[in-house]
Amino acid sequence: MSERVRRAVCPGSYDPVTLGHVDVVVRAAALYDEVVVAVLHNPAKQGTFTVPERVGLVADAVAAAGVTSGVRVEAFADRLLVDVCRDVGAQAVVKGLRSGNDFAYELPMALMNRHLTGVETVFLPGEPSLGHVSSSLVKEVVRYGGDVTGLVPEPVRRALEERLRG
């Protein structure tokens, strides 16, 4: 008799993926048989990167971090996270937390997800050296000429500079 695959979803917009995101995905991959990195997007909103670009940047960043199996990156639009979990057969959502503010923001959603379908949310504390990093802050720093080396994967840094500095 085969055991059930332990599968988790790491959701986010990943616009762009940061080293904090990569850290959480890599650590989730050590805890679960399979991790689905769910690139969530709203087709009515235009991001900095297209959805296919985000999927590619996340996949490349995870591979560059040494994870070569057990992680897949997929895009999902206009859906509840619990529906994504149901569709991919995930028993858990894994979210990284940078601070107590993140916990306060994420807890009501985790409780609602559990209420709706029973899916559990696992919170992983973020890498302390990356606690100040967010996708929106990284974009703002790049837009005004700042250096985000060490905060995002190198290909993401280059792509951000091309996109935001023109």
JONOR-V277011 format. One record per backbone hydrogen bond with DSSP energy under -0.5 kcal/mol. NH is the residue of the N-H (numbers start at 1). CO is the residue of the C=O. Records with the same first field share a line. If there is no record, write none. Layout:
# JONOR-V277011
NH->CO  CO
This chain:
# JONOR-V277011
7->5
8->34
9->92
10->36
11->9
12->38
15->16
17->14
19->151
22->18
23->19
24->20
25->21
26->22
27->23
28->24
29->25
30->26
31->27  28
32->28
33->6
34->6
35->70
36->8
37->35  72
38->10  36
39->37  74
40->12  38
41->76
43->41
45->42
47->45
54->50
55->51
56->52
57->53
58->54
59->55
60->56
61->57
62->58
63->59
64->60
65->61
66->63
67->62
68->66
72->35
74->37  72
76->39
78->41
83->80
84->80
85->81
86->82
87->83
88->84
89->85  86
90->85
91->7
92->7
93->120
94->9
95->93  122
97->124
103->99
104->100
105->101
106->102
107->103
108->104
109->105
110->106
111->107
112->108
113->109
114->110
115->111
116->112
117->113
118->113  114
119->113
120->91
122->93
123->121
124->95  122
126->97
130->127
131->128
133->130
138->134
139->135
140->136
141->137
142->138
143->139
144->140
145->142
146->141
148->146
150->152
151->148
152->148
156->153
157->153
158->154
159->155
160->156
161->157
162->158
163->159
164->160
165->161
166->162
